[in-house]
Amino acid sequence: MAAEKSSWQLQPGVKMTPDTAAEVAKIACALKSLSVYAGLVIEREDCPSDLQQLVDDGVKAIGKIFVW
């Protein structure tokens, strides 16, 4: 079976095994999805005010690992 090519590119200087990168990429996908969701929910009055900042911080952290 051929090895699956990763669709994620690590930032220069970031070192991790392909298996670890694949697992971290799953978290990155979840954070990006949460970011979209939070963007939609933030428009509602009952949304916690710190939700968008929390999501933005997570997306920024993943940006230090992967090239978007």
SULDA-V429252 format. One line per field, one symbol per residue. phi: phi as a letter, one per 20 degrees, with the letter a starting at -180 (. if undefined). burial: + if it has 9 or more other C-alpha atoms within 8 Angstrom, else -. Layout:
phi: ???
burial: ???
This chain:
phi: .fffffeddffgnedafgffgfffffffffffffffgffffgfefefgfefffffgffffffffddee
burial: ---------++---------++--+--+--++-++--++--+----+---++--++-++--++-+++-
